[in-house]
Structures are given as structure tokens and as C-alpha cells.
Amino acid sequence: MLFKLVTTLSLLLWICKADDVLKNNGQFPRNFMFGAASSAYQIEGAWNEDGKGLSTWDHFVRRTPSPVVDNTTGDVACDSYRRWKEDVKLVADLGVQSYRFSISWPRILPSGYDKHVNEKGLEFYKQLVQEIIKHGMVPVATIFHWDLPQFLFDNGLDWTNEELINVFVRYARFVIKNLPEVGYWITINEPRVHCRRSYGDGLHAPGVSDDGIGDYKCTYNILKAHAAVYRMYKREFPRYKAKMGMVVDCQWYEPASNRPEDVEAAERHYQFECGMYLHPIFQGDWPPLVKYRVAERSRREGYTKSRLPSFTAEEVKFMRGTQDFLGVNHYSTTSVSNVQEASYNETRFAHDIRVSINRKLNWEVSFLGWGVVPTGVRRLLNLFKERYNDPDVMFTEIGVADDGTTLRDDIRIRYFRSYFCNILEAMQVDKVSVVGIIPWSAMDSFEWHRGYEARFGFYAIDFENDPQLLRRPKMSVNYYKSIVESKRLHCNTAVSVWNDKEIL
């Protein structure tokens, strides 16, 4: 098939092009935006205070047995609902130009509907935005970061139900109207993870397991919801200057070998995990490879139509072009190999994508076992440039986990140096447009079904033993601060390690 040949060759081109010899001068543009990121459920706590409604996560973490690996919850988390001024200052102390946060839908609209407003919740976010601006930073606000109001779910409105779209648009309109000083709007965070984990394998709230069906319904509705909010924003708020986009998590998918079947498998992996969300927005409709795969397997599995819902011609047109920038969350690289076609007796997303993922023996890995492969980010950026007409890219999350046992997070320093150098290489040598980097995360926080076992923060918190939840700077704080202040990296020298006195 022509689309298969073209996409496979383009993937192979960038695999061959990127090398380990860096040619950049180590200097970011003066207007380049650095930041730090967080999300409401992961840091705020105060889960049932000041009029906040329940979210699906508030309900989910109370299941027995616990769906969270360490049996923890976000009930208190970092207690940032009370300590928001302290946390904004800690982010500002990094010297950054932006702070990314998310808005808790049920904290503002407890039932999910805009007819019932929790004024205390609204005031909290108004003050948060003002505090961010007071410290000279740009507020980057995420409208939906996975905390759906439980009331909506209990009444049959979740992301597998198309009726949720209008409710979401009304919520987004209310938030945008009341927070006019936000500098960047993100409609939805990581729709792939949300749809797969929440409606496919059930690992995330609301814990629905409908593999290969529910996750596709979710994706279909979330993409239409994003487009509806974007169109509403441009139509109803023409005086607002903030840019808007959706954030897609996208890793680099490295073929396990140069065999054509492995290169094709890496392309399939990309299309099912990134292309499904970027192709409709940048080019219109689902990626052809995804449409073909799901339709063919659906037919052989005995379905009367494809399990992947179809967009109408009007919907394709409505979605295309609904972005002002490409927001991407990037963490790692996986090694991808081909596997044989699975039996048609079982419906599973994994059977649609048909790959095996692993990591290569020479790769450094994080605490979570994720491959630390800096060249992957450069290759991914080149792919974006080629396929989506050179969009402005903002890294709305990028980072690496530690185990929380030490403040000497050498792996994070090595990670940022090597990844940032490869981003600069893409910018200067390959002429890719990157406008900002907002690492995950400002501080250690609740990491969804992994609880507090993995720590991504610049600032450490001892959730187990410190009732005061003291924020302690890790070694990476000084390193990141030096990059942000100078907008400069040393890409061809060894990473410096400071002594304890300089770190703490």
C-alpha cells in the first residue's frame, strides 16, 4: 500500500539521519520559554473541601483492593491547595518563564455542569493565575487533566458518550471567560493515555475495561471535544491572545532491527500512539494505516463495521487546523519489533497495533525502566516537521523518574543535558521550530496508578515520613536554574556534579 511505503521510508530516513555528533552552539533563543509543570489531582489535595465535588479519581482510589500500586491516594498529595503561594514561588525560584497547571473540573463545577458554580474553587484558580503573573511567569492552563466529575460519570456521561462533548465545551467556555490572563490554553492532556488507561485496560479512573472498543470511542469523542472547544474559543473570544492546543504524549519508536517488518512495526506503533491524535488535527481524519488495521481486524473478528468510529466529512473539516502549537509530552524511547497476527477470536487494542516493545541492552533506563535515549527526541522532532508542516512545538512535559531515596538526582541532570542538547540540535541543525520546554514536574507528586513510587520533581517530598510535606531541592534544581538563566548548554563537555553544600 502506498501510505505504508511512504511512511515507512520517511521513518527510516530520520533513523539514518540523526547521529551522535552534535553541531549546535549550545545557545537557546532569548525568547525561548522554560517552565515547570503540575496537575490538579496530582498536587492539590483537599479532595472534599470548600465545596469541591468528587472526581472519578476520588472515587477510583477508594476501590477495594486499591487500584494504586502503593495503596495511596491524592486526598492530600502535596497539599498545594493550601500551599499554592509557596509552590508558585518555588517554581519562580527556578528562574523559569512559565508554570503549567491544570484546573480541577469538579472543584469549579461540582456536578460538571455550569449551572452550579463553586465560587471558592473559581476564586482559587483566579488567585493562582494572578500569583503566577506576579512572579513574572506565563500561566499555562490545562482544562482537562483526567479528573472528570463523578456526578457526570454516575449519570452516564463519560468520554465514550458523545453527549459529554457539549457539557465539556460549556465547562471550557466558563473557565476561559473567568481566567482571561492565561497565556496558553491546553484543552486536553494526553488523550491516548486517558483513553487507553481509563476505557481500555481500566488501570486509571473511572476504571472501565473495554479493550479495543471503549478506548476508540473515547478517542473519537475527545478529538471532537477538543475541536469544538478550539472553534468556540476562536469564535467567542477574538480579543484573547492566548494560543490553544491539545497535548499529545509521543515517544520515539525505534525499530529493533533494520528488517523491513520491524521498521513497519515502529511505524504502526507511531501511528496508533501519536498519529491517531495528530493526524486528525493537522491533516484530517484517522491515519490511513490505523483505519485499515482496525477495519480489517474488525471484519475478521465478526463485527458488522469497524470498531473505530468514522468521522463524517464535516467532522474532518471541523477538526483540521484546530491547533496554534503542537504540545507534546515526551519521556523515552522504546525498541519495537514485529509480531505475528494474533487470533481473531479476541478483540484487543494490542492485536490492532501488533508490535512487541522492549529496550536495547546498551540503553540507560530510568527507575521506571523507561529507555533514556536522547537522540530519540531529535528524531521525533524531525518527524513532526516532515509530517505536520513544521509546527511550533512546545514540550509541555519532559522528564525522568527517580526512586525518591536521594537528593542527588544525577540521572535527571544527565537526562536534561542530553535531551535538551538534542532538542537544540533539531532547532539549529535541522531547523525545527521549538518554542518552549516545560519539564515534568515542579515537585514530586501522585503519579496516578503508580502512586508515589516514582518521583519526577525538581523538589523532593517525603510523603511517607514527613507530615509537613517539606519541599526539598534536588541537585537538578541548580543545574536547571543555570540553563534557564543563561539559556545556554554545554553540549560537548561532561556533566558537572556539585557538592552537597552547593546543592542544598
DOBAMAR-480465 format. One record per residue (C-alpha): residue number from 1; residue in one letter; x, y, z. Coordinates in nm, 3 decimals. Example, Ala and Ser with C-alpha at 12.3 -4.5 7.8 and 13.67 -1.06 7.14 Angstrom:
<rs>
(r 1, A, (1.230, -0.450, 0.780))
(r 2, S, (1.367, -0.106, 0.714))
</rs>
This chain:
<rs>
(r 1, M, (0.000, 0.000, 0.000))
(r 2, L, (0.133, 0.347, -0.093))
(r 3, F, (0.076, 0.509, 0.251))
(r 4, K, (0.262, 0.220, 0.412))
(r 5, L, (0.563, 0.258, 0.181))
(r 6, V, (0.584, 0.637, 0.218))
(r 7, T, (0.557, 0.647, 0.597))
(r 8, T, (0.799, 0.357, 0.642))
(r 9, L, (1.059, 0.524, 0.419))
(r 10, S, (1.022, 0.858, 0.599))
(r 11, L, (1.070, 0.689, 0.935))
(r 12, L, (1.382, 0.511, 0.810))
(r 13, L, (1.516, 0.838, 0.669))
(r 14, W, (1.522, 1.007, 1.009))
(r 15, I, (1.662, 0.698, 1.180))
(r 16, C, (1.957, 0.716, 0.943))
(r 17, K, (1.995, 1.095, 0.950))
(r 18, A, (2.033, 1.159, 1.323))
(r 19, D, (2.379, 1.099, 1.463))
(r 20, D, (2.559, 1.140, 1.792))
(r 21, V, (2.790, 1.424, 1.679))
(r 22, L, (2.626, 1.747, 1.793))
(r 23, K, (2.686, 2.062, 1.594))
(r 24, N, (2.474, 2.318, 1.782))
(r 25, N, (2.631, 2.615, 1.963))
(r 26, G, (2.454, 2.543, 2.293))
(r 27, Q, (2.251, 2.865, 2.292))
(r 28, F, (1.872, 2.879, 2.315))
(r 29, P, (1.695, 3.185, 2.168))
(r 30, R, (1.644, 3.474, 2.410))
(r 31, N, (1.265, 3.440, 2.387))
(r 32, F, (1.269, 3.062, 2.444))
(r 33, M, (1.026, 2.966, 2.721))
(r 34, F, (1.129, 2.731, 3.002))
(r 35, G, (0.890, 2.625, 3.274))
(r 36, A, (0.776, 2.359, 3.519))
(r 37, A, (0.455, 2.155, 3.522))
(r 38, S, (0.194, 2.008, 3.757))
(r 39, S, (-0.169, 1.895, 3.754))
(r 40, A, (-0.458, 1.946, 3.993))
(r 41, Y, (-0.531, 1.595, 4.121))
(r 42, Q, (-0.162, 1.514, 4.149))
(r 43, I, (-0.071, 1.803, 4.381))
(r 44, E, (-0.373, 1.988, 4.522))
(r 45, G, (-0.523, 1.752, 4.779))
(r 46, A, (-0.826, 1.898, 4.964))
(r 47, W, (-1.031, 1.640, 4.779))
(r 48, N, (-1.361, 1.716, 4.957))
(r 49, E, (-1.314, 2.069, 5.091))
(r 50, D, (-1.456, 2.415, 5.017))
(r 51, G, (-1.740, 2.287, 4.802))
(r 52, K, (-1.537, 2.071, 4.565))
(r 53, G, (-1.728, 1.786, 4.402))
(r 54, L, (-1.593, 1.434, 4.367))
(r 55, S, (-1.389, 1.339, 4.064))
(r 56, T, (-1.368, 0.992, 3.915))
(r 57, W, (-1.021, 0.970, 4.070))
(r 58, D, (-1.158, 1.050, 4.418))
(r 59, H, (-1.393, 0.755, 4.371))
(r 60, F, (-1.146, 0.525, 4.195))
(r 61, V, (-0.873, 0.532, 4.463))
(r 62, R, (-1.130, 0.412, 4.720))
(r 63, R, (-1.186, 0.081, 4.547))
(r 64, T, (-1.103, -0.239, 4.734))
(r 65, P, (-0.849, -0.367, 4.663))
(r 66, S, (-0.676, -0.042, 4.578))
(r 67, P, (-0.601, 0.006, 4.207))
(r 68, V, (-0.292, 0.209, 4.308))
(r 69, V, (0.029, 0.008, 4.347))
(r 70, D, (0.123, 0.153, 4.686))
(r 71, N, (-0.238, 0.185, 4.812))
(r 72, T, (-0.214, 0.565, 4.826))
(r 73, T, (-0.449, 0.841, 4.712))
(r 74, G, (-0.441, 1.204, 4.606))
(r 75, D, (-0.652, 1.309, 4.905))
(r 76, V, (-0.368, 1.523, 5.042))
(r 77, A, (-0.095, 1.480, 4.780))
(r 78, C, (0.134, 1.786, 4.802))
(r 79, D, (-0.136, 1.990, 4.982))
(r 80, S, (-0.091, 2.254, 4.714))
(r 81, Y, (-0.449, 2.377, 4.753))
(r 82, R, (-0.331, 2.533, 5.079))
(r 83, R, (0.033, 2.589, 4.985))
(r 84, W, (-0.015, 2.732, 4.638))
(r 85, K, (0.173, 3.055, 4.709))
(r 86, E, (0.473, 2.862, 4.837))
(r 87, D, (0.466, 2.634, 4.534))
(r 88, V, (0.440, 2.917, 4.283))
(r 89, K, (0.740, 3.082, 4.448))
(r 90, L, (0.939, 2.757, 4.431))
(r 91, V, (0.871, 2.740, 4.059))
(r 92, A, (0.959, 3.107, 4.018))
(r 93, D, (1.284, 3.044, 4.205))
(r 94, L, (1.387, 2.818, 3.916))
(r 95, G, (1.402, 3.134, 3.707))
(r 96, V, (1.152, 2.996, 3.456))
(r 97, Q, (0.917, 3.191, 3.231))
(r 98, S, (0.607, 2.970, 3.271))
(r 99, Y, (0.416, 2.749, 3.510))
(r 100, R, (0.187, 2.481, 3.374))
(r 101, F, (-0.103, 2.376, 3.598))
(r 102, S, (-0.444, 2.220, 3.546))
(r 103, I, (-0.792, 2.316, 3.655))
(r 104, S, (-0.996, 2.066, 3.854))
(r 105, W, (-1.331, 2.046, 3.677))
(r 106, P, (-1.523, 1.934, 3.992))
(r 107, R, (-1.355, 2.198, 4.209))
(r 108, I, (-1.511, 2.471, 3.994))
(r 109, L, (-1.827, 2.291, 3.879))
(r 110, P, (-1.901, 2.018, 4.137))
(r 111, S, (-2.165, 1.847, 3.923))
(r 112, G, (-1.978, 1.912, 3.600))
(r 113, Y, (-2.249, 2.149, 3.477))
(r 114, D, (-2.200, 2.525, 3.461))
(r 115, K, (-2.535, 2.595, 3.626))
(r 116, H, (-2.380, 2.519, 3.967))
(r 117, V, (-2.059, 2.712, 4.031))
(r 118, N, (-1.838, 2.665, 4.336))
(r 119, E, (-1.720, 3.021, 4.391))
(r 120, K, (-1.441, 2.918, 4.630))
(r 121, G, (-1.297, 2.687, 4.369))
(r 122, L, (-1.317, 2.953, 4.100))
(r 123, E, (-1.153, 3.207, 4.328))
(r 124, F, (-0.869, 2.963, 4.398))
(r 125, Y, (-0.774, 2.950, 4.030))
(r 126, K, (-0.818, 3.323, 3.982))
(r 127, Q, (-0.572, 3.386, 4.265))
(r 128, L, (-0.336, 3.117, 4.134))
(r 129, V, (-0.322, 3.282, 3.791))
(r 130, Q, (-0.257, 3.623, 3.949))
(r 131, E, (0.021, 3.480, 4.166))
(r 132, I, (0.191, 3.321, 3.864))
(r 133, I, (0.177, 3.653, 3.679))
(r 134, K, (0.302, 3.842, 3.986))
(r 135, H, (0.617, 3.629, 3.977))
(r 136, G, (0.674, 3.716, 3.612))
(r 137, M, (0.566, 3.382, 3.467))
(r 138, V, (0.317, 3.291, 3.194))
(r 139, P, (0.023, 3.078, 3.317))
(r 140, V, (-0.013, 2.765, 3.101))
(r 141, A, (-0.350, 2.613, 3.191))
(r 142, T, (-0.481, 2.265, 3.114))
(r 143, I, (-0.860, 2.249, 3.102))
(r 144, F, (-0.889, 1.871, 3.139))
(r 145, H, (-0.618, 1.663, 3.305))
(r 146, W, (-0.823, 1.346, 3.367))
(r 147, D, (-1.036, 1.443, 3.671))
(r 148, L, (-1.388, 1.401, 3.531))
(r 149, P, (-1.667, 1.494, 3.777))
(r 150, Q, (-1.802, 1.174, 3.931))
(r 151, F, (-2.157, 1.311, 3.905))
(r 152, L, (-2.133, 1.309, 3.526))
(r 153, F, (-1.999, 0.954, 3.520))
(r 154, D, (-2.275, 0.833, 3.754))
(r 155, N, (-2.525, 0.977, 3.509))
(r 156, G, (-2.379, 0.805, 3.205))
(r 157, L, (-2.167, 1.092, 3.078))
(r 158, D, (-1.809, 0.986, 3.021))
(r 159, W, (-1.576, 1.006, 2.721))
(r 160, T, (-1.742, 0.711, 2.548))
(r 161, N, (-2.065, 0.913, 2.532))
(r 162, E, (-2.085, 1.181, 2.265))
(r 163, E, (-2.323, 1.385, 2.483))
(r 164, L, (-2.030, 1.477, 2.708))
(r 165, I, (-1.886, 1.699, 2.433))
(r 166, N, (-2.138, 1.981, 2.480))
(r 167, V, (-2.100, 1.966, 2.859))
(r 168, F, (-1.723, 1.990, 2.821))
(r 169, V, (-1.750, 2.287, 2.584))
(r 170, R, (-1.969, 2.471, 2.837))
(r 171, Y, (-1.716, 2.400, 3.113))
(r 172, A, (-1.428, 2.518, 2.894))
(r 173, R, (-1.616, 2.835, 2.799))
(r 174, F, (-1.678, 2.913, 3.167))
(r 175, V, (-1.311, 2.862, 3.257))
(r 176, I, (-1.177, 3.065, 2.965))
(r 177, K, (-1.417, 3.352, 3.036))
(r 178, N, (-1.317, 3.368, 3.402))
(r 179, L, (-0.940, 3.331, 3.354))
(r 180, P, (-0.866, 3.583, 3.079))
(r 181, E, (-0.499, 3.626, 3.173))
(r 182, V, (-0.394, 3.268, 3.095))
(r 183, G, (-0.110, 3.277, 2.843))
(r 184, Y, (-0.151, 2.930, 2.683))
(r 185, W, (-0.454, 2.704, 2.686))
(r 186, I, (-0.429, 2.326, 2.670))
(r 187, T, (-0.767, 2.168, 2.605))
(r 188, I, (-0.692, 1.805, 2.700))
(r 189, N, (-0.382, 1.634, 2.836))
(r 190, E, (-0.260, 1.309, 2.682))
(r 191, P, (-0.582, 1.173, 2.529))
(r 192, R, (-0.406, 0.848, 2.435))
(r 193, V, (-0.312, 0.765, 2.793))
(r 194, H, (-0.652, 0.872, 2.924))
(r 195, C, (-0.848, 0.670, 2.669))
(r 196, R, (-0.631, 0.358, 2.689))
(r 197, R, (-0.597, 0.352, 3.068))
(r 198, S, (-0.946, 0.474, 3.159))
(r 199, Y, (-1.163, 0.300, 2.898))
(r 200, G, (-0.936, 0.031, 2.753))
(r 201, D, (-0.740, -0.159, 3.019))
(r 202, G, (-0.906, 0.008, 3.320))
(r 203, L, (-0.584, 0.100, 3.504))
(r 204, H, (-0.699, 0.461, 3.552))
(r 205, A, (-1.021, 0.620, 3.672))
(r 206, P, (-1.302, 0.552, 3.605))
(r 207, G, (-1.159, 0.202, 3.556))
(r 208, V, (-1.363, 0.087, 3.255))
(r 209, S, (-1.218, -0.221, 3.079))
(r 210, D, (-1.343, -0.226, 2.720))
(r 211, D, (-1.025, -0.304, 2.531))
(r 212, G, (-1.027, -0.221, 2.161))
(r 213, I, (-1.373, -0.064, 2.173))
(r 214, G, (-1.417, 0.182, 2.460))
(r 215, D, (-1.073, 0.333, 2.407))
(r 216, Y, (-1.158, 0.409, 2.042))
(r 217, K, (-1.493, 0.565, 2.137))
(r 218, C, (-1.309, 0.780, 2.389))
(r 219, T, (-1.053, 0.892, 2.133))
(r 220, Y, (-1.325, 0.977, 1.882))
(r 221, N, (-1.517, 1.191, 2.130))
(r 222, I, (-1.213, 1.360, 2.285))
(r 223, L, (-1.085, 1.470, 1.946))
(r 224, K, (-1.424, 1.618, 1.859))
(r 225, A, (-1.443, 1.783, 2.202))
(r 226, H, (-1.101, 1.942, 2.155))
(r 227, A, (-1.201, 2.074, 1.813))
(r 228, A, (-1.532, 2.208, 1.948))
(r 229, V, (-1.354, 2.397, 2.227))
(r 230, Y, (-1.094, 2.537, 1.987))
(r 231, R, (-1.360, 2.658, 1.742))
(r 232, M, (-1.566, 2.807, 2.027))
(r 233, Y, (-1.258, 2.986, 2.165))
(r 234, K, (-1.166, 3.142, 1.832))
(r 235, R, (-1.526, 3.243, 1.762))
(r 236, E, (-1.629, 3.379, 2.103))
(r 237, F, (-1.302, 3.519, 2.240))
(r 238, P, (-1.143, 3.702, 1.945))
(r 239, R, (-0.971, 3.955, 2.172))
(r 240, Y, (-0.787, 3.687, 2.369))
(r 241, K, (-0.426, 3.647, 2.258))
(r 242, A, (-0.350, 3.313, 2.430))
(r 243, K, (-0.264, 3.025, 2.198))
(r 244, M, (-0.454, 2.697, 2.229))
(r 245, G, (-0.370, 2.336, 2.154))
(r 246, M, (-0.408, 1.978, 2.272))
(r 247, V, (-0.121, 1.791, 2.434))
(r 248, V, (-0.024, 1.451, 2.292))
(r 249, D, (0.217, 1.213, 2.460))
(r 250, C, (0.454, 1.085, 2.196))
(r 251, Q, (0.769, 0.882, 2.248))
(r 252, W, (1.023, 0.769, 1.988))
(r 253, Y, (0.964, 0.422, 1.846))
(r 254, E, (1.294, 0.273, 1.734))
(r 255, P, (1.288, -0.038, 1.511))
(r 256, A, (1.454, -0.330, 1.687))
(r 257, S, (1.643, -0.404, 1.364))
(r 258, N, (1.674, -0.277, 1.006))
(r 259, R, (1.449, -0.556, 0.884))
(r 260, P, (1.153, -0.407, 0.689))
(r 261, E, (0.899, -0.580, 0.915))
(r 262, D, (1.049, -0.414, 1.226))
(r 263, V, (1.064, -0.072, 1.057))
(r 264, E, (0.697, -0.117, 0.961))
(r 265, A, (0.616, -0.220, 1.319))
(r 266, A, (0.775, 0.101, 1.452))
(r 267, E, (0.564, 0.298, 1.207))
(r 268, R, (0.248, 0.118, 1.325))
(r 269, H, (0.339, 0.194, 1.683))
(r 270, Y, (0.380, 0.562, 1.600))
(r 271, Q, (0.052, 0.583, 1.412))
(r 272, F, (-0.154, 0.412, 1.683))
(r 273, E, (0.003, 0.608, 1.969))
(r 274, C, (0.072, 0.951, 1.813))
(r 275, G, (-0.075, 0.964, 1.464))
(r 276, M, (-0.426, 0.884, 1.587))
(r 277, Y, (-0.428, 1.216, 1.771))
(r 278, L, (-0.212, 1.435, 1.547))
(r 279, H, (-0.331, 1.326, 1.201))
(r 280, P, (-0.696, 1.434, 1.257))
(r 281, I, (-0.586, 1.778, 1.380))
(r 282, F, (-0.308, 1.851, 1.131))
(r 283, Q, (-0.422, 1.658, 0.824))
(r 284, G, (-0.778, 1.544, 0.883))
(r 285, D, (-0.931, 1.203, 0.961))
(r 286, W, (-0.760, 0.899, 1.111))
(r 287, P, (-0.422, 0.786, 0.975))
(r 288, P, (-0.491, 0.553, 0.681))
(r 289, L, (-0.286, 0.273, 0.837))
(r 290, V, (-0.494, 0.286, 1.157))
(r 291, K, (-0.822, 0.290, 0.966))
(r 292, Y, (-0.716, -0.010, 0.758))
(r 293, R, (-0.585, -0.216, 1.051))
(r 294, V, (-0.887, -0.172, 1.277))
(r 295, A, (-1.137, -0.218, 0.994))
(r 296, E, (-0.969, -0.537, 0.872))
(r 297, R, (-0.941, -0.694, 1.215))
(r 298, S, (-1.297, -0.591, 1.300))
(r 299, R, (-1.424, -0.764, 0.986))
(r 300, R, (-1.234, -1.083, 1.062))
(r 301, E, (-1.347, -1.076, 1.425))
(r 302, G, (-1.710, -1.080, 1.310))
(r 303, Y, (-1.811, -0.715, 1.360))
(r 304, T, (-2.051, -0.563, 1.110))
(r 305, K, (-1.847, -0.243, 1.098))
(r 306, S, (-1.511, -0.113, 1.216))
(r 307, R, (-1.463, -0.076, 1.592))
(r 308, L, (-1.301, 0.258, 1.510))
(r 309, P, (-1.580, 0.517, 1.474))
(r 310, S, (-1.586, 0.705, 1.144))
(r 311, F, (-1.563, 1.080, 1.112))
(r 312, T, (-1.801, 1.249, 0.872))
(r 313, A, (-1.664, 1.478, 0.602))
(r 314, E, (-1.792, 1.775, 0.805))
(r 315, E, (-1.616, 1.649, 1.120))
(r 316, V, (-1.290, 1.601, 0.933))
(r 317, K, (-1.306, 1.960, 0.811))
(r 318, F, (-1.409, 2.084, 1.157))
(r 319, M, (-1.109, 1.918, 1.327))
(r 320, R, (-0.840, 2.002, 1.075))
(r 321, G, (-0.631, 2.300, 1.180))
(r 322, T, (-0.750, 2.316, 1.541))
(r 323, Q, (-0.413, 2.400, 1.694))
(r 324, D, (-0.191, 2.702, 1.743))
(r 325, F, (0.104, 2.490, 1.853))
(r 326, L, (0.191, 2.123, 1.894))
(r 327, G, (0.203, 2.038, 2.263))
(r 328, V, (0.397, 1.717, 2.323))
(r 329, N, (0.484, 1.518, 2.634))
(r 330, H, (0.798, 1.315, 2.571))
(r 331, Y, (0.989, 1.089, 2.808))
(r 332, S, (1.160, 0.795, 2.642))
(r 333, T, (1.232, 0.564, 2.350))
(r 334, T, (1.113, 0.208, 2.300))
(r 335, S, (1.254, -0.065, 2.078))
(r 336, V, (0.981, -0.201, 1.852))
(r 337, S, (0.968, -0.532, 1.670))
(r 338, N, (0.710, -0.703, 1.455))
(r 339, V, (0.494, -0.990, 1.581))
(r 340, Q, (0.266, -1.231, 1.403))
(r 341, E, (-0.101, -1.153, 1.354))
(r 342, A, (-0.299, -1.260, 1.660))
(r 343, S, (-0.602, -1.487, 1.655))
(r 344, Y, (-0.928, -1.322, 1.552))
(r 345, N, (-1.109, -1.482, 1.845))
(r 346, E, (-1.031, -1.193, 2.080))
(r 347, T, (-1.067, -0.815, 2.049))
(r 348, R, (-0.774, -0.621, 2.190))
(r 349, F, (-0.600, -0.295, 2.110))
(r 350, A, (-0.266, -0.482, 2.126))
(r 351, H, (-0.384, -0.705, 1.842))
(r 352, D, (-0.467, -0.400, 1.631))
(r 353, I, (-0.125, -0.243, 1.679))
(r 354, R, (0.061, -0.578, 1.652))
(r 355, V, (0.404, -0.495, 1.794))
(r 356, S, (0.639, -0.607, 2.066))
(r 357, I, (0.809, -0.332, 2.267))
(r 358, N, (1.129, -0.357, 2.467))
(r 359, R, (1.453, -0.170, 2.524))
(r 360, K, (1.803, -0.230, 2.393))
(r 361, L, (2.071, -0.362, 2.627))
(r 362, N, (2.300, -0.060, 2.590))
(r 363, W, (2.033, 0.195, 2.682))
(r 364, E, (2.031, 0.370, 3.016))
(r 365, V, (1.697, 0.323, 3.191))
(r 366, S, (1.507, 0.525, 3.449))
(r 367, F, (1.363, 0.399, 3.776))
(r 368, L, (1.050, 0.302, 3.582))
(r 369, G, (1.252, 0.105, 3.326))
(r 370, W, (1.195, 0.361, 3.051))
(r 371, G, (1.471, 0.391, 2.792))
(r 372, V, (1.679, 0.709, 2.818))
(r 373, V, (1.777, 0.766, 2.453))
(r 374, P, (1.842, 1.136, 2.383))
(r 375, T, (1.866, 1.101, 2.004))
(r 376, G, (1.504, 0.986, 2.005))
(r 377, V, (1.375, 1.334, 2.080))
(r 378, R, (1.560, 1.482, 1.781))
(r 379, R, (1.426, 1.213, 1.551))
(r 380, L, (1.074, 1.273, 1.678))
(r 381, L, (1.101, 1.647, 1.616))
(r 382, N, (1.214, 1.586, 1.260))
(r 383, L, (0.920, 1.357, 1.206))
(r 384, F, (0.684, 1.630, 1.329))
(r 385, K, (0.843, 1.880, 1.093))
(r 386, E, (0.813, 1.649, 0.794))
(r 387, R, (0.461, 1.523, 0.852))
(r 388, Y, (0.283, 1.824, 1.001))
(r 389, N, (0.427, 2.114, 0.804))
(r 390, D, (0.681, 2.235, 1.059))
(r 391, P, (0.455, 2.334, 1.352))
(r 392, D, (0.568, 2.528, 1.657))
(r 393, V, (0.643, 2.257, 1.914))
(r 394, M, (0.619, 2.307, 2.288))
(r 395, F, (0.737, 2.035, 2.522))
(r 396, T, (0.464, 2.055, 2.785))
(r 397, E, (0.619, 1.762, 2.973))
(r 398, I, (0.961, 1.602, 2.955))
(r 399, G, (1.149, 1.433, 3.235))
(r 400, V, (1.275, 1.124, 3.411))
(r 401, A, (1.183, 0.945, 3.734))
(r 402, D, (1.399, 0.873, 4.036))
(r 403, D, (1.315, 0.646, 4.331))
(r 404, G, (1.292, 0.920, 4.594))
(r 405, T, (1.580, 0.794, 4.810))
(r 406, T, (1.826, 1.077, 4.747))
(r 407, L, (1.851, 1.441, 4.651))
(r 408, R, (2.146, 1.359, 4.425))
(r 409, D, (1.942, 1.304, 4.111))
(r 410, D, (2.234, 1.259, 3.870))
(r 411, I, (2.014, 1.079, 3.621))
(r 412, R, (1.790, 1.386, 3.589))
(r 413, I, (2.087, 1.613, 3.521))
(r 414, R, (2.224, 1.373, 3.259))
(r 415, Y, (1.876, 1.340, 3.112))
(r 416, F, (1.811, 1.714, 3.082))
(r 417, R, (2.156, 1.788, 2.944))
(r 418, S, (2.142, 1.518, 2.678))
(r 419, Y, (1.778, 1.567, 2.579))
(r 420, F, (1.800, 1.946, 2.573))
(r 421, C, (2.116, 1.925, 2.361))
(r 422, N, (1.934, 1.707, 2.110))
(r 423, I, (1.640, 1.948, 2.107))
(r 424, L, (1.887, 2.229, 2.032))
(r 425, E, (2.040, 2.015, 1.760))
(r 426, A, (1.697, 1.976, 1.599))
(r 427, M, (1.638, 2.350, 1.627))
(r 428, Q, (1.971, 2.471, 1.490))
(r 429, V, (2.083, 2.198, 1.253))
(r 430, D, (1.751, 2.055, 1.134))
(r 431, K, (1.562, 2.388, 1.156))
(r 432, V, (1.274, 2.251, 1.363))
(r 433, S, (1.061, 2.512, 1.541))
(r 434, V, (1.060, 2.453, 1.919))
(r 435, V, (0.926, 2.738, 2.131))
(r 436, G, (0.947, 2.604, 2.485))
(r 437, I, (1.031, 2.327, 2.731))
(r 438, I, (0.821, 2.268, 3.044))
(r 439, P, (0.966, 1.970, 3.235))
(r 440, W, (0.758, 1.733, 3.443))
(r 441, S, (0.742, 1.809, 3.727))
(r 442, A, (0.773, 2.101, 3.963))
(r 443, M, (0.768, 1.870, 4.264))
(r 444, D, (0.722, 1.503, 4.344))
(r 445, S, (0.354, 1.420, 4.323))
(r 446, F, (0.089, 1.148, 4.294))
(r 447, E, (0.163, 0.954, 3.974))
(r 448, W, (-0.179, 0.803, 3.906))
(r 449, H, (-0.191, 0.423, 3.936))
(r 450, R, (0.176, 0.423, 4.039))
(r 451, G, (0.104, 0.633, 4.346))
(r 452, Y, (0.418, 0.785, 4.496))
(r 453, E, (0.666, 0.516, 4.394))
(r 454, A, (0.814, 0.725, 4.110))
(r 455, R, (0.943, 1.078, 4.171))
(r 456, F, (0.970, 1.324, 3.881))
(r 457, G, (1.002, 1.651, 4.072))
(r 458, F, (1.269, 1.917, 4.099))
(r 459, Y, (1.166, 1.938, 4.463))
(r 460, A, (1.150, 1.623, 4.675))
(r 461, I, (0.869, 1.547, 4.921))
(r 462, D, (0.881, 1.264, 5.174))
(r 463, F, (0.516, 1.162, 5.162))
(r 464, E, (0.566, 0.862, 5.391))
(r 465, N, (0.752, 1.018, 5.684))
(r 466, D, (0.711, 1.396, 5.675))
(r 467, P, (0.368, 1.526, 5.781))
(r 468, Q, (0.489, 1.878, 5.700))
(r 469, L, (0.548, 1.778, 5.336))
(r 470, L, (0.863, 1.989, 5.322))
(r 471, R, (0.977, 2.071, 4.969))
(r 472, R, (1.350, 1.998, 4.940))
(r 473, P, (1.550, 2.097, 4.629))
(r 474, K, (1.720, 1.816, 4.445))
(r 475, M, (2.057, 1.855, 4.280))
(r 476, S, (1.885, 1.917, 3.945))
(r 477, V, (1.739, 2.247, 4.072))
(r 478, N, (2.071, 2.431, 4.047))
(r 479, Y, (2.151, 2.268, 3.715))
(r 480, Y, (1.815, 2.358, 3.557))
(r 481, K, (1.831, 2.709, 3.702))
(r 482, S, (2.170, 2.766, 3.537))
(r 483, I, (2.028, 2.662, 3.199))
(r 484, V, (1.718, 2.878, 3.236))
(r 485, E, (1.912, 3.188, 3.342))
(r 486, S, (2.180, 3.164, 3.075))
(r 487, K, (1.971, 2.996, 2.804))
(r 488, R, (2.289, 2.802, 2.743))
(r 489, L, (2.404, 2.439, 2.748))
(r 490, H, (2.747, 2.277, 2.728))
(r 491, C, (2.670, 2.001, 2.482))
(r 492, N, (3.021, 1.868, 2.428))
(r 493, T, (3.154, 1.856, 2.783))
(r 494, A, (3.098, 1.625, 3.078))
(r 495, V, (2.808, 1.697, 3.312))
(r 496, S, (2.921, 1.882, 3.625))
(r 497, V, (2.835, 1.743, 3.968))
(r 498, W, (2.814, 1.986, 4.258))
(r 499, N, (2.899, 1.917, 4.619))
(r 500, D, (2.634, 1.892, 4.890))
(r 501, K, (2.683, 2.247, 5.015))
(r 502, E, (2.619, 2.390, 4.666))
(r 503, I, (2.318, 2.163, 4.614))
(r 504, L, (2.137, 2.221, 4.939))
</rs>
